[in-house]
């Protein structure tokens, strides 16, 4: 194998060459390459354009005339929008995609997979140091498993983190210079934005759901067979498109509750199709067709969620319609497809929320996933990876994360969103690790997940603490394997046992004792806060001294920057809840963080 020595003892032996004129994203790719190679080796590789006479040894960033000069052949069509090639010859190395974004990904892949760089979180990077910088022969062609990749955690919304980990997240702050993103408008539930109840119900109740023979204006959906509703919604979508030229996807999706319309016209379609998804697709398809001629590249996004989750018998989504299937009812301690990790506890099926699990046979979700995959050109997934009622609780999904992603890919899913703690302050149990692993799996579901896990633990928590944090993760996985785990668990759930909590605290205490780095210590302390939360929530409100412990916990949360313990609850309200009750109770929420997703 030939060796390419890029730098030695701080002296650059190669140079970086980009096209002329170069797209801003390609310029960024060249600058990032130069920056990190210098950080690794102390060598400043010259960065030039193809206007300069060819030198002895060149790293070619992007598609330029240099490819013809060196006789390099690439099948750009096979790369798509985001794929890339990393190849080498005697005197050249090529890092390029068919698009500027693909070229940027090629550079980050080279830095990560060949040079050893790791971008673990928005505030933690691991860059190796080596004065002698060399690489062997290279011949890599790669492209993402999914066209849309979204780790929906607050930390992953950092645009630089997202693009370095090759995500094109809608929510991430990825600039045009960073290659842009698959940008949505009104990303989620949008019926009330299309045809607002407050604006129309008093004068046109027929625009909204009929329930038991009566039109309703509270927690309602739209009457999807009413031609005026179709007209108003189409006009609103066209308005959105005009006002948001940087968006490619627009959401036409049911509100976040049931109460779908049961008027005779809607019921007739739903009965024929065997599902309320019949009227939903009938409605969304009409809008897609109305905008298609003028906006052929615009996509509409709708849900297969709760009452619309079952696929219809006859109607098919318009080619420009994304259907996003949601796994909210599922069990997350076992794979969606079904795989036993040992005998289930005899009480495992008594969970009051009744999470669907394929260990009892194929679930309705698996049926729906298979059926939608057969009829939908763009099937996306909305998956769940946190305890929404208790963000600091362990979410025991490390056994199943990769297998579920492989399932999605095998059935032709085109996009995946993994919804974690998206609150302003972020945090949540192992939030940064979850986001990092999900980014890797969304690019390649067959990646070496254990390697990525170990990379993260050693880089984020430190060499001394890493084995203990790995043991801590396995402790919680083992505790949950005999139970069906939903996204609605509480600190009193069966898998949370006092002996497990005690062992977890011991492991974290040892990890902190062995840790000398201040940042690593603080990161471990966030896990300690998770355990403290479980202890306090399980403790009787009559326990002497509990109120003082809650108040101390309150200020520890603020120091850590955590703004929510429960989805959309303000921190003040959550702390008052913790003061007033233990995990056996669920008081009403008085104040809400009402921000959009």
N, C-alpha and C positions, 0 to 999 in steps of 0.2 A: 504493500500500500504506500503510495506516494504521500509525503508530508508537505504541507504548505506552511512555511514559517512566516506568520504575519508580522511578528514583532519579536525583538530580543533585547533584553536589558533596557527597555524604555525606548528603543529605536524602531521606528516604523519601517518595514520592508515592503509593504504593499500600500496601495492607495485606493480610495473609494471613488467610483465614477458613476455619475447619474446622467439621465438624458438631458438634452437641451432642446426646447425649454422643458423644465421639469414641473410636474404637478406639485402643488404645495404638500400633498401627502407623501409624495416620493421624496421631496426635500427633507421632510420630517424623518422619514425612514433613514436617509443617509446620515442625518445629524444624530439620530438616536444610535445608529451603529457606531459612529465615530465616538460619541460620548461614552458608551458602555465599554467599547474596546479599550479606550483610554483609562477608564476606571479599573478595568481588569489588569491591564498591562503597563500602565503609565506611558504608553506610546500613542502619539497623536497622528493617526493615519491621515494624510492629506485628503481633502474632499474636493473633487473637481467635476466638471461636466465633460461630456463626450467631445466638446470642441477642442479639448487638449489632445495632443498627439498621444497615441497609445503608448503606455509605459511598459515596464517589464512585468509587473504583477498587479492585477487589478481586481477589486471586488466590485462587480457590476450590480448596481441597485436599480431595478426597474428595467423597462424595455427601451433600449436605445440602439443607435447604429452600431455600437460595439458588438452586438450579437452577430450581425452580418460579418463584421471584421474577423471575429473568431470562428465563424462557421457554426454558431450555436443554433440548434433547431429545438423549438418548443411547441407542443400542441396546446395553444392558449385556450381553445374551445373547451377542452376537458377540465380546465381549472375553474370555470364558472366565475362568479363575482368575487369569491373570497379564497380560492385555492392558490397555491404557489408552488414554485420549484426552487430547490436549493441544489445546485450542481457545480461541479468543478472540472476544470481542464488543467493543462500543464501550467498555464500562467494566468488563469482567471477563475473566479468564483462568482456564480450568478445567484442573486437573491431577487426574485421577481414574481409578480402575479400578473394575471391578465388585466387587472384593474389596479389603480393606486392603492386601494385598501389591501388587496392581495399582496402587493409589494411590501407594505408595512408589516403585514403578518409574517411574510417571509423573513424579514429582519428580526422580528421578535422571536420567531421559531429558531432561527440560527443562534441568537443570543441565549435562548433558554436551553435548547436541546443539544447544541454543540458546545457552547461556551460555558453553560452551567449557571446562568443568571436565573433568579427566582424572584417573582413579584408576588409576595404572599398576601399582602393586604395593602390598603391605601397608604399605610405608614410603615410598612416593613418590607424591605427588599434585601435579598442576599446576593451579593456580587462577589464572585471568587477573585482571588489575586494570584497572578502568575506572570513573572517577568518574561518567561519564554512562552510565546503564544503560537501554537501550531494546530492545524487540523489535518485530518486525512482526506482521502478521496470522498466526495460527496455526490449523492444522486438520490434526492428525496423529492417526491411529489406528494402533496397532501391537500386536502380540502375538508371543510367541516362536515360533520354528520348531519347537522341541522342548519337550515337557512336563518333561523331566528333563535338566539341563545341569550337567555335572560336569567341571571342569578339575582333574584329580587330581594336583596339585602341592602341596607343603607350604605354599608361600606363599599359594596360593589357598584354603587352609583357614581363613584369617582371615575371620571372619564379616562384618566391616564391608567388607572388600575385595570379598568375594563378592557381597553384596547390592547394593553400589554398581555393580557390573558386571552386575547382574541375573542372577546364577546362583542356583539353588536347591539347590546341592550337598548331598548327604547328609553328606559328610565335613566340610563347612565348619561352623564354629561360629556358625551363624545363629540368633539368639534368637527367641523368640516375638514379642518387641517389634519385631524386624527383619523380621517377616512369616513367620517359620518357614521350613521347607524340606520337601522330599520325603524324609522320614526313613526309612531302612532299619534293620532289625534283622538282625544277622549277615549283613552285606552281601555276603559272598563265598561260598567253598566251605563247605558246612555239613553234609554228610552225617554226619560224625563227631560233630557236636554234636547232631544229631537222634537218632541211634542209635549211641552210642559203642562202638567196638571193645573198648576196655579193660573196659567194663562187661558186654558181652553175648557176646563171641566164645567164651569158654570154655564157657558153658552153652548158647549158641544160635548155633553156627557157621552154621546155615542162614539167618541174617539177612544174611549177607555174600556177596560174590562167589564164584561157582564158576568156577574156571579149570582147564581140562584135567581136569574131573571131580572137582576137590578144592576145598573151601571154604578161602579164604585170609584170614588176619587182618592181614597186612602190606601196607600201601599198597593197601587194598581199597576197593571201593565197596559199596553196599547191594544186596541181592537185591530188586529193585523189584516183583516179582510176589508176594512173600511177604505174605499179608494181615496178619500180625502186625507186619511192618515198617511197613506202611501205617498200622496202628493206633497204633503207638508214635510214629511221626513226626507223625501228626495230633494226638495228645495233646500232644506237645512244642510244636508250632506254637500250639495253643490256649493253652498255658502262657505262651509268649512274648508272645502278644497281650495276655493279662491283665496281665502284668508290665510291659509297655511300651505304655501307652495313647497315647503321643505318636508312635508309629511307625505308618506306613501300609503299609509294604512289608516282607515277611519272606522271607528267602532259603531256598529249598529247592533246593540245588544240589550237583552232584557234587564229589567231592574233586579236588585239583589233580594228578591223574595218571590213567592209563588203568585197566586191570584191571576193566572192567565185567563184570557177571555174565553167564555163558554157560550157566546152568542151562537145562534143556529149556523151562520156561515163559517165561523171559526171551528165550531164543533164538527161540522161536516168534513172539513179537510183533515182535522186531527183524527177523526175516526177512520177515514180512508187510509191515512198514513200510519196509523197505529201509535201516534205520539204527537204531543204538542210541538215537536220540532218540525212537523209538517207545515203549520201556519208560519212558523218562524222563517223557514227557508223560502216559503212562498213570498213572504214579505221582503226579506233581504235580497232575494234574487231579482225582484222587480226593480229595486233601487240600483243594484249592480248593473242591470241591463240598461237602465236609464242613463247612467253616467259612462258606460263603457265606450261608446263611440267617441266622445269628447276626451275622455281620460282613460285610455286603454291600460295604463300601467298602475292605476289606482286599485287598491285592494280594500274590500270591506271585511270587517272582523266581527264575528258573532260567537255566541257561546252554545255549547252543548253542556248544560249546567242544570242540576237539580231536575226540574220537570221537562227540560228539553234534551236530556242526556241520551235518550234512546234514539237511534237513527231511524229515519223514515223509510217506508217500504218502497216508494216509487220516485218521489221528487229527488233531484240531485242538486248539490250546490253549484252555483255559477262558477266557472273557472276562476273568477276574480274574487271569490268569497273564501275567507279563512274561517274554518269552524274550529273553535278551541274547546276541546273536551276537558272537563274538570274532574279531578279525582277526590273531591272533598269528603265523600262518604267512606273512603277506603281505610283499611288497616295499613299502618305504615311501619309496623315491626316485622312484617312478613312481605315477601315480594308480591307484586300485583298479580303475577302469573301463578303463584302458589309454589312454595317450597318450605318443607318442614325443617325446623332447627331442633327437633326433639319434641317430646310429647307436650301438648298444651296443658296448662294447669286446668283442673276440673272446673274452676270458676271463670275460665277465660272467656266464655261466651255470654257471661252475665252482664257485660258492660252496658250501662243504660243507653249509651249512644249507638250501640250495635254496629261498630265499624264492619264494613264488608271485607271479607278475607277469603282468598282463594284456597285456603287450607280446608275449607268445608265444601269445595267444589268450585267450578268457575263462577265468578261473581257477575253481577249485572254490569259492573264497570268493564270487565274483560269482554263481555258480550258486546257492549257498546263500542269499545275500542276496536274490536275486530270488524264490526259492521261499518263504522264510520271510515275505517281505513280502506274499505273496499269501494267506497263511493265518493271520497273526497280527495281532490287534488292537493289541497293544502290543509291537512289536519294538524293542528297545534295542540299542545298539552298545557294545562295549568295544573301544576303539581304543588304539594304543600309540604313544607319542611321545618315547621316550628309549631309550638303550642301557642295558639293565638290568645288563649285566656291567661297564659302564664309564660311570658317570653323567656324567663330565666330557667324554666324547667328543661331537663335533658329531653331531646327529641331523638329517639333511638333508631335512626335510619341508616346507620353505617353498614349494616349487613345487606341492605337492599338497594342502596343508592345506585350502584353500578348495574345490577341485574335489571332494575326497572328502566334505566336509560337504554340498555341494550334491547330490551323489549320494544321500547318506542321506536328505535331505529329499525328493528327487524320488521315492524308492521308499517313502515313507511311514513311515520310522523315527520313533519317538516319543520316544526318549531317547538321549543320547550321553554316554559317559564317555571322556575322553582321559587315559590313565594315563601320568604322567611320574614324576619322582623324588618319592616320597611319604615319604621318610625324615624322621626327626625334625629334622635340621639343614637339610633342603632343599638348595638349590643345584642343581647340574646345569647343563649347558651351555645358556645362554640361557633358563633356567627361567622367569623372570618374563615374558619376552617371549612364550614359548610359551603360558603360561597366559592372558595378556592377549588375544592374538589368538584363542585358542580360545573364550574367553568371548564375544568379539564375534561369531564365526562361529556359535556355538551359538544365539545370539539371532537372527541374521540371516545365513544362509550367503551372501547376495548383497551383503553390505556392501562398502564400499570398503576392502579389506584393506591396500592400499598406504598409504592415508591413516592407518589405525590403526598400521601399522608405523612410519611416519615420526613420528607423534605420540609413540609410545613411545620411539624412538631419541633424539629431540630432548629429551624430558622426562626420560628415565631416565639417559642417558649424557652429556647436555649438547650444546649447539649445535655446539661445535667438533668433538666426537668423532663425532657422529651420522653424517656421510657416510662416515667411515672404518669404523664398525661396519657400515654398510650394505654397503660394499665387502667387508668381512670375511665377512659372511653369504653374499654372492653368490660369493665365492671357494670356500667349502665346497660350496655348491650345485652350482657348475660341476664341482668335483672328483668329485661323486657321480653326476652325471646319466648317465654311461655304465655305471653299475654297478647291480646289484640290491642293495639295502640292507635287511637284516633288523634285528631288534632285538638280534641276537647278534653284532654286529661286534666286532672287537678293534682295538687300536692298530696291528696289522699288516695290517688290511684293505687291499685294493688302492687304495681311494680316498684313503687317508692316505699322501701322498707327501712326501718331504723338502722339495721345492721349495714345495709348498703350505704346509707347516708354517712354513717360513722366511718366506714372504710374509705369512702370518697374524700371526706375531710382529712383523714390521715394521709392519703396520697398527695393531696394538694398541699398540706402542711409540709410534708417532706420536700416536695418540689420547690416551695418557696424557700425553705431553709437552705437548699443546695444552690439557689439562684443568686448570683451576685449582680447581674445586670439589672438596672432599675426598671427599664422598659419591660423586660421579660417578667420581672416580679409583678408589675402592675397588670400584665395580661393574665397571669395566673390568678391574681386577686379577683379578676372579673369572674372566674370560675368559682372562687370562694364565695362571692356574692350570691351566685346561683344556689349554692348549698345553704347559705345562711337564709335565703328566701324560703327554701323548702322547710327548714327547721322552724322558722317563725310562723309560716302559714299552717304548719301541722300542730303548733303549740296552742293549747287552750288560751283563750283570751283572759282567763282568770289566773294564769300563771304569774306569780309575783315577779316583778322586774321586766315583764315582757314589753310593756309600753316603752320603757327606756331603751330596750334593745331595738325595737322598731324605729325609734327616733334616730338612734345611731346609724342604723341601716339606711334610713332616708338620706342622711348626709353622705354616706359612702356612695350611694347611687349618684348623687349630684356630682361628687368629685370624679366619678368615673364617666360622667357625661350621659348617663342613661336617662331617657325622658319618658319611657313607657314600660310598665310591667305587664299590662294587658292591652290588647289591640285597641288603640284610639282613646284609652283612658288617659287623662292628664296624670302627671306624676303625683300632684297634690291629692287628687281624688283616690289614686291607687294606695297611697300611704294611709289616707283616712280609712279606706276599706280594710287595710291590714290592721290598723289600730282597733277597728270596731268588731272584726270577726276573724275566725280562723277559716281554714279551707273547707270546712263543712258547709259554710254558708255562701250565698252569692247575692249580695245586696244590689239594689238598683243603682245604675250609674247616673250621677247628677250633672256631670260636666264631661264634655267630649272633645277630643282633638278631631275636628271635622275637616281634615285636609283631604285633597284628592289623592288617589293612588298615582 
